[in-house]
Amino acid sequence: MAGKSKRQKNTSTSEVITWKSQAVQALSRGHALTAPAAQTQGLHMIRPCPCPCPCPCRSRSTHAMKTPPPPLNACSHFDSPLGPMTLAASRQGLCGVWFDRQKHQPDTSAWPCDASHPVLMQTQAQLAAYFAGQRSVFDVPLDLGQGTEFQQGVWSALLDIAPGATTTYSGLARRLARPLAVRAVAAAIGRNPISIIVPCHRVLGAGGALTGYAGGLDRKAALLQLERTA
């Protein structure tokens, strides 16, 4: 009797090991255990994934925690009298105007080109009128959200500089109530992502010197001259 009991115990243990092995394989393939089987073998029951896709989630709560999609970006190209430019827009508005190969220009090669994007079309039309001397103020929606809070404050202050007018880096720092932060203000201006429309070219060095323009000092001088004669 003792030998028979021992053989039954070994058989039962072997069956449990085999069942657990099969259960692990089933779970790895996304199958769920039934409640009786899970409880019988001392395992936790896992609900099946409710979605139709072959995702690795195991419950409705896990499947609901999806990361929202990033903002949709699109770009187009504009041939200005001062050289080719890249324009970029997000869902919020115009987020970039760069002279090609200027300093701090991001890599937009992975962004979809969409010349029919309404914000980009509006920007191209207004830039063409600007260079033709027919427009000095822009009214396209802007998205300055990619900057820090400090940078956004500096970029917003640039929008208050009227066409044909200029200020200095120290003057802008005083306007922002940060008179000792001239270097930080200058660095934020250098990172301005929307050339011309956010007019960082209207900021001069001490004594009116042409300094610090990411698009090049020749372009800065040409833009100021265009605005003086418009």
C-alpha positions as a printed Julia matrix, in Angstrom:
230×3 Matrix{Float64}:
   0.0     0.0     0.0
   2.86    2.37    0.86
   4.44    1.73   -2.57
   1.15    2.33   -4.35
   0.59    5.61   -2.45
   4.09    6.73   -3.3
   3.55    5.96   -7.03
   0.25    7.91   -7.01
   1.96   10.88   -5.36
   4.75   10.86   -7.95
   2.21   10.61  -10.77
   0.18   13.49   -9.37
   3.29   15.65   -8.98
   4.36   14.86  -12.55
   0.92   15.81  -13.87
   1.01   19.12  -12.0
   4.46   19.95  -13.37
   3.32   19.06  -16.88
   0.14   21.11  -16.51
   2.04   24.12  -15.19
   4.5    23.89  -18.08
   1.63   23.81  -20.56
  -0.06   26.7   -18.76
   3.07   28.86  -18.99
   3.31   28.1   -22.71
  -0.37   28.97  -23.15
   0.01   32.25  -21.32
   3.04   33.17  -23.42
   0.83   32.75  -26.49
  -1.8    35.06  -25.03
  -4.27   32.35  -23.95
  -6.05   32.61  -20.62
  -6.64   30.0   -17.97
 -10.16   29.11  -16.95
 -11.11   29.94  -13.39
 -11.51   26.32  -12.15
  -8.19   25.19  -13.62
  -6.33   28.2   -12.27
  -7.77   27.79   -8.8
  -7.16   24.04   -8.81
  -3.48   24.48   -9.58
  -3.0    27.42   -7.22
  -2.39   29.93  -10.03
  -3.93   33.38  -10.52
  -6.57   33.63  -13.24
  -5.71   36.14  -15.99
  -8.45   37.71  -18.05
  -8.04   37.55  -21.83
  -7.14   40.69  -23.74
 -10.4    42.35  -24.88
  -8.91   44.0   -27.95
  -8.82   42.35  -31.39
  -5.17   43.21  -32.01
  -2.3    40.77  -31.18
  -0.99   42.98  -28.38
   0.67   41.63  -25.19
  -1.84   43.24  -22.82
  -3.7    40.99  -20.4
  -6.48   43.2   -19.09
  -8.76   46.04  -20.11
  -7.03   48.45  -17.72
  -3.63   47.74  -19.28
  -5.01   48.22  -22.78
  -6.6    51.56  -21.84
  -3.27   53.07  -20.74
  -2.13   53.97  -24.25
   0.18   56.92  -24.87
  -1.54   59.67  -26.88
  -0.12   60.23  -30.36
   2.48   62.99  -30.73
   1.55   66.24  -32.45
   1.4    65.9   -36.22
   4.18   67.87  -37.89
   4.39   68.85  -41.54
   6.87   70.92  -43.48
   7.21   72.67  -46.8
   9.87   74.68  -48.61
   9.92   78.31  -49.66
  12.41   79.92  -52.04
  13.0    83.38  -50.6
  15.17   86.12  -52.15
  17.66   85.44  -49.35
  17.84   81.7   -49.95
  15.73   78.58  -49.54
  13.75   78.21  -46.33
  12.02   75.36  -44.52
   8.63   75.97  -42.94
   7.07   73.69  -40.33
   3.64   73.48  -38.72
   2.13   71.5   -35.86
  -1.5    71.01  -34.95
  -1.31   74.24  -32.96
   0.16   76.44  -35.71
   3.39   77.52  -37.37
   6.28   76.12  -35.34
   9.3    76.72  -37.56
  10.76   79.03  -40.22
  14.44   78.46  -40.91
  16.89   79.46  -43.58
  18.32   76.17  -44.78
  21.47   75.14  -42.9
  21.2    77.99  -40.41
  22.32   77.45  -36.82
  20.02   75.42  -34.58
  17.88   74.2   -37.48
  16.39   70.82  -36.46
  16.38   67.76  -38.66
  12.99   67.74  -40.4
  13.86   64.99  -42.9
  11.44   62.57  -41.22
   8.55   65.06  -41.22
   6.01   64.69  -44.02
   6.16   67.4   -46.67
   2.74   68.9   -47.26
   2.67   71.97  -49.48
  -1.12   72.03  -49.18
  -1.11   72.39  -45.39
  -3.3    75.47  -44.74
  -0.93   77.09  -42.21
   2.09   76.5   -44.43
   0.27   77.85  -47.49
  -0.74   80.96  -45.53
   2.84   81.41  -44.32
   4.28   81.12  -47.83
   1.82   83.7   -49.18
   2.58   86.16  -46.37
   6.35   85.71  -46.7
   6.11   86.33  -50.45
   4.19   89.55  -49.78
   6.74   90.54  -47.11
   9.7    90.17  -49.46
   7.78   92.07  -52.14
   7.38   95.0   -49.74
   3.62   94.53  -49.56
   3.33   93.27  -45.98
   5.06   94.05  -42.71
   2.78   92.28  -40.2
   2.0    88.56  -40.07
  -1.14   86.95  -38.7
  -0.52   83.22  -39.02
  -1.21   81.15  -35.86
   2.0    80.4   -33.99
   3.12   77.46  -31.88
   6.02   78.45  -29.6
   5.44   75.56  -27.22
   8.71   73.76  -27.98
  10.71   76.24  -25.92
  11.21   76.55  -22.18
   9.06   78.98  -20.23
  11.88   81.51  -20.29
  12.48   81.09  -24.04
   8.78   81.47  -24.78
   8.73   84.7   -22.79
  11.65   86.07  -24.82
  10.11   84.99  -28.14
   6.78   86.58  -27.21
   8.58   89.84  -26.37
  10.14   89.83  -29.85
   6.64   90.01  -31.33
   6.2    93.44  -29.7
   9.05   94.99  -31.73
   7.32   96.92  -34.53
   8.44   96.63  -38.17
  11.15   99.18  -38.91
  12.07   99.46  -35.22
  14.93   97.8   -33.36
  16.05   97.21  -29.8
  19.15   95.86  -28.1
  19.76   92.67  -26.15
  20.1    94.67  -22.93
  16.99   96.69  -23.78
  14.96   93.51  -24.28
  16.3    92.11  -21.01
  15.12   95.25  -19.19
  11.72   94.99  -20.9
  11.44   91.45  -19.51
  12.4    92.71  -16.04
  15.57   90.62  -16.23
  18.26   93.31  -16.62
  21.05   91.01  -15.44
  20.08   88.17  -17.76
  21.36   89.68  -21.01
  23.34   86.58  -21.96
  20.39   84.29  -21.28
  18.12   86.55  -23.32
  20.62   86.55  -26.19
  20.85   82.74  -26.07
  17.04   82.43  -26.19
  16.9    84.81  -29.16
  19.48   82.67  -30.95
  17.17   79.66  -30.49
  14.13   81.41  -31.96
  12.55   78.76  -34.22
  10.43   81.13  -36.34
  12.67   83.49  -38.28
  11.33   86.78  -39.68
   7.78   86.29  -38.33
   9.11   86.27  -34.76
  11.52   89.11  -35.56
  14.74   88.29  -33.78
  16.57   90.17  -36.57
  15.34   93.42  -35.0
  17.57   92.94  -31.94
  20.97   94.61  -32.19
  24.12   94.66  -30.14
  25.37   97.61  -28.11
  25.66  100.74  -30.25
  23.53   99.2   -33.0
  26.05   96.52  -33.99
  24.84   93.63  -36.15
  25.52   90.6   -33.99
  24.15   87.17  -33.25
  21.8    86.16  -36.07
  21.44   82.41  -36.66
  20.6    82.97  -40.33
  23.76   84.99  -40.96
  24.6    88.68  -40.57
  24.17   89.39  -44.31
  20.56   88.23  -44.09
  19.99   90.23  -40.91
  21.19   93.4   -42.63
  19.06   92.67  -45.7
  15.9    92.14  -43.6
  16.41   95.38  -41.7
  17.0    97.28  -44.94
  13.86   95.75  -46.47
  11.78   96.88  -43.5
  13.19  100.39  -43.53
  12.2   100.87  -47.16
   8.83   99.08  -47.06
